[in-house]
């Protein structure tokens, strides 16, 4: 038995290591493309104008020492060993940190949050910050409550002051905007730097006229191929990056032993002190170029959801990090023996490559730059999808390019905007210096935001002391603040571009968030009382026609105003009414069995239901037929349970003012499903004369029948309610959509009017509401309303 157990354990370990190594190999092509191409432009940007390379080599030794310790402290120590642990159920990025904070303190920006959302399996609320702990603290000393711990003090401080909540939201949005800006600068900088190898084979006056057109053609092809998705060419990414890393590391080893074997002495931090002492202000300004050595480090955290923490750690620690150190050390060794004071444009990567290898290395560099740009672009799509799902970005068309990897999305509108901006940067700047200044400011700003959010995660989520959080933000924040100041001082030399772009995106995102909140507040203030509905009787004082009326609403409780607006203008309504709310929750994924929250409005004979479909910010919405089937199944399952907690797993109730109860209904609580060929429908229809059925809309070859189960224990009222639901479904489904026009009330401030007018403009020119799907329906009715906010 012991031998068998040992064999099984060894097999499991081998499988675990095999999986981790496979993911580590794949991560090289997706995560590290941008970071691995940084040797193309770091030294060239650093020695552009601020400092000169002298015969004493103090400058090159100091720059390499800065590069080594920056790579060691930021990507290796901060991200690999600390930040990667702060994942949101395996997901990373700025919004992952923010969603963690939203769940551990009520500082979220989603207005339609519910207590039932905290019961989701992905929510993972910590015990020390549980509701019982809060109650004991609120009780005070008189009730025997224990003293508030540091995490709870910080939590209550954030929840008490709305100013702090808004600052936290603005901080997350700033980081997001800079990530979007990085999607503009990184492709331009990487591709242009790779093409710059042509400068060694032609005159300086000529290569600028060749580099820009070639770079533009490559960028246009890169963005034009985005709609195919990463997965179609992704198998080539890892070999390209591995070949590139092997090339630069081998060239680095050659340069070290051939030109200056004593370059290892520059690993001492003492050379950083000597560098700053000698160069003073020029050396401080050159830090903006040194900063580019960690461009792409944030991708390790942002792309965490595609891989695993362990696999990313392995790839960076044992492959990427040593390869980059060897590459930078080799360049420094070569430059220490070659002083090109009169030709500063020749201080770059390609000058350290042996002449016979320059053309092959140029080809590999271009491919590696394309891979790195691809990862940044898809990462930009992913974070915009998160922002849109959480109500902080105008609705855009999102296309999932891979059936296997949920994170691979394509957003056509954003893709072409990024391409135009990227081409404008390439044509407008035409050199790596200003591109590097712009990219450096965007990169370091994202890292500063991550450091600030991470310090709060240490206290609120990890329940560590405030002193530890202060040590984290002081140590890493001071390093990043030094680089930030060096980047910001070059505002007029290219750094103004990310500031302007981020400001524009920031205005759009904040205005959209503000307008969304104001619209929801108006809906809440003007929702219909349940007493008004009860006073109308089961027929609502109208003619109840056959069919299902599906009313979209943002409300999670109460009856929306568009319903009263509709019934007061039309004399009839459907016999079954479903108020559908499709909302996002601050978790990456919601399990299918926890998707639907179903309840009944009013007495049973009214046939009024509420269905809340919950999606995480990384969830893929189902196609129309599947969603409609799951929706009908969830309502049927709720009816079958008769609202009893003994018959539905994961029941959660919420009592609003109208005493409305909601229950989590898994789609497995469905009626019996039967699939048949449409061609044989007329021939087989006589085989089931005893059953009534619900039919989904016509499909080309298949249709789904939901048949009432033959259960003698089923209550008569439940059977009648199910029968009414099926008959209504057979009659058809109508979709009622509210079309609102928002205007500011008279006497409102100029800023409020401007914000609401901009929001209304964005809403009218963006995509339609982000429903779970485009539900196929027999008819669509739009109910227009004016919102005076």
Steps between C-alpha positions, in 0.01 A plus 500: 500500500782738584664427169177570315445823690855613433468421132175699475659796679804494272273485193300799630818697559626421151169613350506821706852583391419411141198732505698781663785470250254492207331817625838662562599425140175649368532808722829590332314584181208682658632674811865580436507620141507867601744460789744290294529763225599782737877456433433641153453854631604539867863609452416707194226690687720545808795649312284701261581853623504516879839335557804412289708185503851597613833316498479423873198274443339626822185584309456159336586318825250711688227453242546123500495495881171690493360256241604196703354618831184636337435162335574325828286716727194575284419200276670232711444607860185709473301319233623139507522459877231741629248645254425173318366362829234774508294341223122507477417129473787458258445831317742792506522862398395837634131415504570168672657688791212746503238222497676338796474827692135541400417160646684554827364851549182651362671746270377352171362706217227254396171655617293181469701289742316253725580304812428186298804581286722444803382137512661423163773240528748734327439782747730356770441739784751463785389390844663785690301752297174309520172661588503344848833666574359835392197456722715433806697816430190707443372377832777688675637440845160491656397197299823317564643565154872456454721791392509570127801354323705697248331344193157580638602858581618553144188330367262719701699811405460424129131418536429814702651761266374518144792724408740213568284265293507740208876544531538122496285477187695781331825326590381177336380692194835680467679167496254368243542805276877465509469133404296610198767760423765230522307317227575799277866563583641148540424377144645820354813490719566124461452485124690824433791387721517165320506675161772736622757228426493627144692811609826306506470401135425843353575866553338681792330741257332215312391249762235730651319508168500120491426418866172691533324351193610145588392544864160635388445208262581248775268678746212510250541127434518434874173677578329367186565142613353549848156371402645153437583468870819406681423129508537458123866603498573459869691176453774704331533754781692294756765370253557854372552644848718204608715541188529872571596446865759238406642732235541802727638290786756327276602834347527640853727216616718548192533875563579448868789260441627667183486867599491543879485199737519735801162654423354292786644760736222735390250277685600686816250773598799724573518580128148646516623747762806588289280543194263747668786682670676561170207566269269672757197650323580336166525159665170553677330592173653195329310275742205537264694291247616245760137460604424338163682183609190399699249581227260207486545391863135581573403236242614229742218605731244607240522169306500283810154363420630325186763304690591433862707683757751216520550478123560874464747488790693217331509671160625833633740377767678232299471622138407866452687660791843339439471555123429871546783543751746333261376713210537830690835393643628409153390834356671681787820298445503589132426869557771521766756436226331708228440869562280660236478850639470653155235251380257461785242341274731197472474425874236232471443129497608414147842658536587228753390218267780340295478623143440155351195446723332838461258410221374175662470678836315787329241255366457331840474841670219610266307179571557536875383863487181392321440232766552751781268750334237231451496421872464867596216556251301196615564604862350840417191329355468289814513791744252703294265200514534500880430874518195466275365208703536696823333815365809716452528507121248561220352182357704365209473195279705216649590195293644188664760367258574172677251233614752375760661811650245742643753783530567524126261765374493740209337844509481643145438864596785510749730314261472763227529787750820346637635453147437865404661626822793260461567617144472862609761440773734327255473766230496792744798402718718299258754415770522270799588777744158672508318168459695372799410807706131448426508126563706537819253736664208268419683195636617654826157652569337157478762362737440781750127432493566129555722582798233722659220246450727219615566674831124503567475134399770415756287654775144418395539166321812348652421646847860609558608795710487855375873524568570223246283676241683828565835325459383357167375831361801691634762262360356432155314831480818702556681312220209547261452863606864569407442358152164677476660838571768433237231414245276793588783751463503410130142614458578717198718231340229243439367428849207734442338249264405234763380778730267640233377156391441390858314823574267444203433136592463600865231756416312247286517227763408719795214671313363160397522381860336819629216483247441131574469574872264793443281292270479220755418746780217640288367148437508423873324824594228453238433127527139389547366401836385140542179637652418667168543168325285312752222757466465417129413136564630191313403645161664837576174654380610408147459225249761228568603366160679172434881502509796598715588864551872533576574843648860605529581705811806602697309467827554200724186572703173680437316563174660737247321817394496391135243233591246753623586722204421209270176377659357853528541549125402154372187303598658153512795311639637147500369227727854422624729791585871457574709791625852413381806664653838409348769630731870463571645409836855576619632147451676351196252217443158388620431127500213398264304351789518837678420710195127565547331658797124454460205634698129567476338845508156505654270198542534189285196576288664821374768296317762768564864385536836664551813339360846639570778360281839555662827505306860548608718753323679220310194288419398427143130549434326204346345502156138604467337155489693369800426806710127494426487130581683554832274794582182297450654208689587719798145635524356150462737373767390776735136411441570131559669579828201710601746739665600235755856502627483122546463445127762746368865488582688821573183688595554863590227742599483874506209691643440838346230746593261297285600178685632354178692174533763380257644151463808371321377245245748280318410412144502135599163567669349497157216323331583190303692586183441322171685581176348400169561560133284776363431298181332230704301733719169449321551122487589463867265759643226240543726286717466733799133599517492502881757769556507875457832647401715812476676548167803716446513708180541303180849363439621369169515134594426465869238619742474462877180382668442548872252236612307505827626216723247234591527544875198400709642701792490831309259749648203597284572873522864439401388292199256772394767768531745294292232440241429872475871567458530242221189622319628858520839391366334322208312818414821697467726739684503879478790710618422837660792740510512837671655778293587787730600858422691660785490872567610709794235673707461873484740679730767229475863602489682538170727200571201276572328604177820448305558156652143382434504635143830319435362180655188519285717556192718200586195282572333587168820435304613183676371146465164395635461384861729214587239235553617149551406430142298632212198297596297392196153639545182525298481875551698777663335794668690811602346717770643852493531703821654833594724492807530834678796449730 
